Amino acid sequence: MPMEANEIERLIKVAMPDAEVIITDLAGDGDHYRAQVISEAFRGLSRVRQHQLVYSALGGQVGGVLHALALETMAPETA
């Protein structure tokens, strides 16, 4: 069963309450999404570490229920 966009957003916001999250379904199949995430939690972190925080927030769903997730992450002032 595919993962809903609102569930992806919810999980990210639970881990990063200040996050601005925009989810785009890339293929219309509920399996391939793009997530733009802006959060203070990313300040001073490398892009790899920022992405790790998002993957951690999703609790291991990427690669399973959520087949593919393209990420764009940044701290607020760089948005």
C-alpha positions in Angstrom: 0.0 0.0 0.0 1.5 3.4 -1.0 2.2 6.1 1.6 0.1 9.2 1.5 1.7 12.6 1.1 0.0 13.9 4.3 1.6 11.1 6.3 5.0 11.9 5.0 4.5 15.6 6.0 3.1 14.5 9.4 6.1 12.3 10.2 8.6 15.0 9.2 6.7 17.6 11.3 6.6 15.3 14.4 10.4 15.2 14.3 10.9 18.8 13.2 7.9 20.8 14.4 9.1 24.1 12.9 9.5 22.5 9.4 7.9 23.9 6.4 7.1 20.9 4.2 6.0 20.7 0.6 5.3 17.2 -0.8 4.9 16.6 -4.5 3.8 13.2 -5.9 6.1 12.8 -8.9 4.5 9.9 -10.6 0.9 10.0 -9.3 1.3 6.5 -7.9 1.9 7.3 -4.2 5.4 5.7 -4.3 7.5 8.5 -5.8 7.6 11.8 -4.0 9.6 15.0 -3.8 9.9 16.7 -0.4 11.0 20.2 0.1 11.8 20.7 3.8 12.9 24.0 5.4 13.8 23.8 9.1 16.0 25.4 11.7 17.2 21.9 12.6 19.3 21.9 9.4 21.3 25.0 10.3 25.1 24.3 10.1 24.6 20.7 8.9 25.9 19.2 5.7 23.3 18.2 3.0 24.0 14.5 3.8 23.2 15.1 7.5 20.1 17.1 6.7 18.8 14.2 4.5 19.6 11.7 7.3 17.4 13.7 9.7 14.5 13.5 7.2 15.0 9.7 6.6 15.2 9.2 10.4 11.9 11.1 10.8 10.3 8.7 8.3 11.2 5.8 10.5 12.6 3.5 7.8 9.7 3.9 5.4 12.0 5.0 2.5 12.8 2.0 0.3 9.8 0.1 1.7 6.3 1.6 1.8 7.7 4.8 0.4 9.6 3.6 -2.7 11.4 6.8 -3.6 11.9 10.2 -2.1 13.8 13.1 -3.7 14.8 15.6 -1.0 15.5 19.3 -1.1 16.5 20.5 2.4 17.6 23.9 3.7 17.7 26.2 6.8 15.2 29.1 6.8 17.4 31.9 5.7 18.6 30.1 2.6 15.1 29.4 1.4 
